[in-house]
């Protein structure tokens, strides 16, 4: 029976990888051998099967994340060190990501290579203040309406005055409900529910069983959805290739920038994070990474961290990490541990600064990178959301954001790579926490045995 299960898993992995390759081949063939350009309607028809899959995944994300976190945090009273260890890990990886992005961008200087081309775009600029961006994070963390948090995010808006030369601090302040699930608020609410259930002991057992059953049910539905991943990826990737008008031109113009971003992602994912894992556990991190094949394929195909949550959980449980840890760490990690997108945004911000020939001190660049990282916290792990956050950060610190359109041209591809790196960060984090959890458990048992012996 176990052999049949393993064979089935290998088939799904193989089919998913074949789906990715087939999507690239189909998109390339259609781009070369069919009349150009493809109309928006024809592209819509081509990606329709993949669109249905993404709609299904987005439909399941909300109940899956809330039930998984609430179910896992019910037991935090007994093992509160899990959350604390997760905080230490995420803080460490964030500092490493910021440092790496600054070092690479300052050494390679991708923006200075393209500056002579005088690339100018006409995107409209939105105006923000840094303090507004930070305050909005806390407002979204504690939503005033949990139902509204399922649909919208709070966003401060500065109303443009007649005299636009007035300082931003004197502009009229308003707000709007930006479309998109407020994942940060829902995570906070779920954690509060889980902690409360855990603190009322046996009175909370019915609710605890409810969230546990709901979590298992949503995982089962997600596993059914995963069965159609290979087919959906085929259409999603081929349609994306057709949407890009001149892929070769983009690569030539932004090759140095892409090289910088990919270098950062690969160093972070395959050198720094494994090094942190090895220092903490004294075990090989690549044994964990090797087992993440299905999660990588799903991440590359969907470019969504949240869509990959059930696959990542399954992979980690197959390695031997308890569901008590995976069902808490992985959903939380998909929300707040955005190493890939933070590094991408940081390099992108420095790239645009260099592109405009602006001179910023190292301290201010570090502040901008911290802003990029903070802006990623709570951002839903949905496809191609990175450049939206980047525009917000650039405007909040007074940097012209028009040239973000250059990054948008390649974001669809970079997004898939950085999502894959996020999976590595979450998986290794779960492995580290599992190691210390087991170690503390063994120490507690030893102390109890010594106490019994003494008595």
C-alpha positions in Angstrom: 0.0 0.0 0.0 2.8 2.4 0.9 4.6 1.6 -2.4 1.4 2.4 -4.3 1.1 5.8 -2.5 4.7 6.7 -3.3 4.1 5.7 -6.9 1.0 7.9 -7.1 3.0 10.8 -5.6 5.8 10.4 -8.2 3.2 10.4 -11.0 1.8 13.7 -9.8 5.2 15.2 -9.6 6.1 14.0 -13.1 2.8 15.2 -14.5 3.2 18.6 -13.0 6.8 19.0 -14.3 5.5 17.8 -17.8 2.7 20.4 -17.5 5.2 23.2 -16.9 7.4 22.1 -19.8 4.5 21.5 -22.1 3.2 25.0 -21.3 6.5 26.6 -22.3 6.7 24.6 -25.5 3.1 25.3 -26.5 3.4 29.0 -25.7 6.6 29.2 -27.8 5.1 27.3 -30.7 2.0 29.5 -30.8 4.1 32.6 -30.5 6.4 31.6 -33.4 4.0 29.9 -35.8 0.7 31.8 -35.4 -0.2 35.4 -36.5 0.9 38.1 -34.1 -0.2 39.7 -31.9 -2.6 37.4 -30.1 -5.8 39.4 -29.1 -6.7 39.7 -25.5 -9.8 37.6 -26.1 -7.9 34.7 -27.7 -5.5 34.7 -24.8 -8.4 34.7 -22.4 -9.8 31.6 -24.2 -6.4 29.8 -24.0 -5.9 30.4 -20.3 -9.5 29.7 -19.3 -8.9 26.2 -17.9 -6.0 27.6 -15.8 -8.2 30.5 -14.7 -10.8 28.1 -13.4 -8.2 26.3 -11.3 -6.9 29.7 -9.8 -10.5 30.6 -9.0 -10.9 27.3 -7.2 -7.7 27.8 -5.3 -8.6 31.4 -4.3 -12.0 30.1 -3.1 -10.3 27.6 -0.8 -7.5 29.8 0.5 -9.7 31.7 3.1 -11.2 28.7 4.9 -8.0 26.7 4.6 -5.7 29.4 6.2 -8.1 30.3 8.9 -8.9 26.7 9.9 -5.3 25.6 9.8 -4.0 28.4 11.9 -6.9 28.3 14.4 -6.5 24.5 14.7 -2.7 24.7 15.2 -2.8 27.6 17.7 -5.3 25.8 20.0 -2.3 23.9 21.3 0.1 26.8 21.6 -0.6 27.1 25.4 1.1 23.7 25.7 3.9 24.5 23.3 4.2 28.3 23.0 7.8 28.1 22.0 6.8 27.2 18.4 5.6 30.8 17.7 8.6 32.3 19.4 11.0 30.2 17.4 9.2 31.1 14.2 9.6 34.8 15.1 13.4 34.3 15.6 13.7 32.5 12.3 11.7 34.9 10.2 13.6 37.9 11.7 17.0 36.2 10.9 16.0 35.4 7.3 14.7 38.9 6.8 17.9 40.5 8.0 19.9 38.2 5.7 17.6 39.1 2.7 18.0 42.8 3.3 21.8 42.6 3.6 22.1 40.4 0.5 19.9 42.7 -1.7 21.9 45.8 -0.7 25.2 44.1 -1.3 24.3 42.7 -4.7 22.6 45.9 -6.0 25.5 48.0 -4.9 28.1 45.7 -6.5 26.4 44.9 -9.8 24.5 48.3 -10.1 21.9 47.1 -12.6 20.2 50.5 -12.9 23.4 52.2 -14.1 23.7 49.8 -17.0 20.3 50.8 -18.4 20.4 54.5 -17.5 21.8 55.5 -20.9 18.9 54.0 -22.7 16.6 56.8 -21.3 13.7 54.4 -20.9 10.6 56.4 -19.8 7.1 55.2 -19.2 3.9 57.1 -18.5 2.4 55.3 -15.6 0.5 57.5 -13.1 2.1 58.1 -9.7 0.2 57.6 -6.4 1.3 59.6 -3.4 2.0 58.0 0.0 3.8 58.9 3.2 6.0 56.3 4.8 4.2 56.7 8.2 0.9 56.0 6.4 2.2 52.8 5.0 3.4 51.6 8.4 0.1 52.6 10.1 -1.9 50.8 7.4 -0.1 47.6 8.2 -1.3 47.8 11.8 -4.8 48.8 10.7 -5.0 45.8 8.5 -3.5 43.6 11.3 -6.5 44.6 13.5 -9.5 44.8 11.2 -12.7 46.6 12.3 -14.9 44.2 10.4 -13.9 40.6 10.0 -16.3 40.1 7.1 -14.9 43.1 5.3 -11.4 41.8 5.9 -12.3 38.8 3.7 -12.8 41.1 0.7 -10.8 44.3 1.2 -7.7 45.9 2.7 -7.6 49.3 4.4 -5.5 51.9 2.5 -4.8 55.5 3.4 -5.2 57.9 0.5 -3.9 61.4 0.2 -6.2 63.7 -1.8 -4.3 65.8 -4.4 -4.8 69.5 -3.6 -5.2 72.3 -6.1 -1.7 73.5 -5.1 0.3 70.3 -5.7 3.5 71.9 -4.4 2.2 71.7 -0.8 4.0 69.3 1.4 2.5 65.8 1.5 2.0 66.1 5.3 -0.5 68.9 4.7 -2.6 67.0 2.1 -6.1 65.9 3.1 -6.2 62.4 4.4 -8.8 59.9 3.3 -9.0 56.1 2.9 -10.4 53.5 0.7 -11.1 49.7 0.8 -8.6 48.3 -1.7 -9.9 45.1 -3.3 -8.1 42.0 -2.0 -8.3 39.7 1.0 -6.7 41.2 4.1 -4.7 38.0 4.9 -2.8 39.7 7.7 -6.0 40.6 9.6 -7.5 37.1 9.1 -4.3 35.5 10.3 -4.3 37.7 13.5 -8.0 36.9 14.0 -7.4 33.1 13.6 -4.5 33.2 16.0 -6.6 35.0 18.6 -9.4 32.4 18.2 -7.0 29.5 18.5 -5.3 31.0 21.6 -8.7 31.7 23.2 -9.9 28.1 22.5 -6.7 26.7 24.0 -7.2 28.8 27.2 -10.7 27.7 28.0 -9.6 24.0 28.2 -12.4 21.4 27.9 -15.0 24.1 27.1 -13.2 24.8 23.9 -13.1 21.2 22.7 -16.1 21.4 20.4 -14.6 24.4 18.6 -11.2 22.9 18.6 -12.7 19.7 16.9 -14.6 21.9 14.5 -11.5 23.8 13.2 -9.5 20.6 13.1 -12.2 18.9 11.0 -12.6 21.9 8.8 -8.8 22.0 8.3 -8.7 18.3 7.3 -11.7 18.8 5.0 -10.1 21.8 3.2 -6.9 19.9 2.8 -8.8 17.0 1.2 -10.5 19.4 -1.3 -7.1 21.0 -2.0 -5.6 17.6 -2.7 -8.4 17.0 -5.2 -7.7 20.3 -6.8 -4.0 19.4 -7.0 -4.9 16.6 -9.3 -5.7 19.1 -12.1 -2.5 21.2 -11.6 -0.6 19.7 -14.6 -3.4 20.7 -17.0 -4.0 24.1 -15.5 -0.3 25.0 -15.5 -0.1 24.1 -19.2 -2.6 26.8 -20.1 -1.5 29.4 -17.6 2.1 29.4 -18.7 1.5 29.2 -22.4 -1.0 32.2 -22.1 1.6 34.2 -20.2 4.2 33.7 -22.9 1.8 35.0 -25.5 0.9 38.1 -23.4 4.6 39.2 -23.6 5.0 41.1 -26.9 8.7 40.9 -27.4 10.3 38.6 -24.8 13.8 38.7 -26.4 13.9 42.5 -26.3 12.8 42.5 -22.6 15.6 40.1 -21.7 18.2 42.2 -23.5 17.1 45.4 -21.8 16.6 44.0 -18.4 19.1 41.1 -18.4 21.4 42.7 -15.8 18.5 43.4 -13.5 17.2 39.8 -13.9 20.7 38.4 -13.3 20.9 40.5 -10.0 17.5 39.3 -8.8 18.1 35.6 -9.7 21.5 35.7 -8.1 20.0 37.0 -4.9 17.2 34.5 -4.9 19.5 31.6 -5.6 22.0 32.7 -2.9 19.3 33.2 -0.4 17.5 29.9 -1.2 20.4 27.6 -1.7 23.2 29.1 0.3 22.1 31.4 3.2 18.9 29.6 4.3 20.5 26.1 4.1 23.5 27.5 6.1 21.1 28.8 8.8 19.4 25.3 8.8 22.8 23.5 9.1 24.0 25.8 12.0 20.7 25.2 13.9 20.3 21.5 13.3 23.7 20.2 12.2 21.9 18.2 9.5 21.9 18.5 5.7 19.3 21.0 4.5 19.3 19.6 1.0 17.6 16.4 2.1 14.6 18.6 2.9 14.9 20.7 -0.3 15.1 17.5 -2.3 11.7 16.3 -1.0 9.9 19.6 -2.1 9.5 18.7 -5.8 5.7 18.8 -5.9 5.7 22.2 -4.0 8.3 23.6 -6.4 6.3 22.6 -9.4 3.1 24.0 -8.0 4.8 27.2 -7.0 6.3 27.7 -10.4 3.0 26.9 -12.2 0.7 29.1 -10.1 3.1 31.7 -8.7 1.1 31.7 -5.5 2.5 30.9 -2.1 -0.9 30.3 -0.6 -1.9 28.0 -3.4 1.2 25.9 -2.5 0.4 25.6 1.2 -1.3 22.2 1.2 1.4 20.7 -1.1 4.1 22.0 1.1 2.4 20.7 4.2 2.1 17.3 2.6 5.8 17.2 1.5 7.0 18.2 5.0 4.7 15.6 6.7 6.2 12.9 4.4 9.6 13.9 5.6 8.4 13.3 9.2 7.7 16.8 10.5 4.5 16.6 12.7 1.3 18.2 11.4 1.1 20.2 14.6 4.1 22.2 13.4 3.5 22.2 9.6 -0.1 23.4 9.9 0.9 26.4 11.9 4.3 27.3 10.3 3.4 26.9 6.6 0.2 29.0 6.5 1.9 31.7 8.7 5.0 31.5 6.5 3.0 31.9 3.3 1.6 35.2 4.8 4.5 36.8 6.6 7.7 35.0 5.5 8.0 36.5 2.0 11.8 36.3 1.6 11.6 36.1 -2.2 9.3 39.0 -2.8 11.1 41.2 -0.2 14.5 40.6 -1.9 12.9 41.2 -5.3 11.3 44.5 -4.1 14.5 45.7 -2.4 16.7 45.1 -5.5 13.9 46.6 -7.7 13.8 49.8 -5.6 17.6 50.2 -5.8 17.5 49.5 -9.5 15.0 52.4 -10.1 17.0 54.7 -7.9 20.1 54.0 -10.0 18.1 54.2 -13.2 17.2 57.8 -12.3 20.8 58.7 -11.2 19.6 59.5 -7.7 22.3 59.6 -5.0 21.1 58.0 -1.7 23.1 57.3 1.4 23.6 53.7 2.5 21.5 54.4 5.5 18.5 55.6 3.4 18.8 52.6 1.1 18.7 50.3 4.1 15.6 52.1 5.3 13.9 51.7 1.9 14.8 48.0 1.9 13.2 47.6 5.4 10.1 49.4 4.0 10.0 46.9 1.1 10.2 44.0 3.6 7.6 45.4 5.9 5.2 46.0 3.0 5.4 42.3 2.1 4.1 41.3 5.6 0.4 40.4 5.2 0.5 40.7 1.4 -1.6 37.8 0.1 0.6 35.2 -1.7 -1.2 35.7 -4.9 0.3 36.0 -8.4 2.1 39.2 -9.5 1.4 41.2 -6.4 5.1 42.3 -5.9 5.2 45.3 -8.2 2.0 46.8 -6.6 3.7 46.8 -3.2 6.9 48.2 -4.9 5.0 51.2 -6.3 3.5 51.9 -2.9 7.0 51.8 -1.2 8.7 54.0 -3.9 5.9 56.6 -3.7 6.0 56.6 0.1 9.7 57.7 0.1 9.4 60.1 -2.8 11.1 58.1 -5.5 9.6 58.3 -9.1 7.7 55.0 -9.6 7.0 55.3 -13.3 9.7 52.9 -14.4 8.2 50.1 -12.4 6.5 49.2 -15.7 9.9 47.9 -16.8 9.8 45.4 -13.9 6.2 44.5 -14.6 7.2 43.3 -18.1 9.2 40.5 -16.5 7.4 40.2 -13.2 5.3 37.2 -14.4 8.4 35.1 -14.7 10.4 36.4 -11.8 7.3 35.9 -9.6 7.5 32.2 -10.2 11.1 31.9 -9.1 10.7 34.0 -6.0 7.6 32.0 -5.0 9.7 28.9 -5.3 12.3 30.5 -2.9 9.6 31.3 -0.4 8.7 27.6 -0.3 12.4 26.8 0.6 12.3 29.3 3.4 9.0 28.0 4.9 10.2 24.4 4.6 13.6 24.9 6.3 11.9 27.0 8.9 9.5 24.2 9.8 12.5 21.8 9.9 14.5 24.0 12.3 11.4 24.5 14.6 10.8 20.8 14.6 14.4 20.1 15.6 14.2 22.5 18.6 10.7 21.3 19.5 11.9 17.7 19.7 15.0 18.7 21.6 13.0 20.6 24.2 10.6 17.7 24.4 13.5 15.3 25.1 14.9 17.7 27.8 11.5 17.9 29.5 11.2 14.1 29.6 14.8 13.8 31.0 14.0 16.4 33.7 10.8 14.5 34.7 12.7 11.2 34.9 15.4 12.8 37.0 12.7 14.3 39.3 11.0 10.9 39.6 14.3 9.2 40.4 15.1 11.8 43.0 11.7 11.2 44.7 
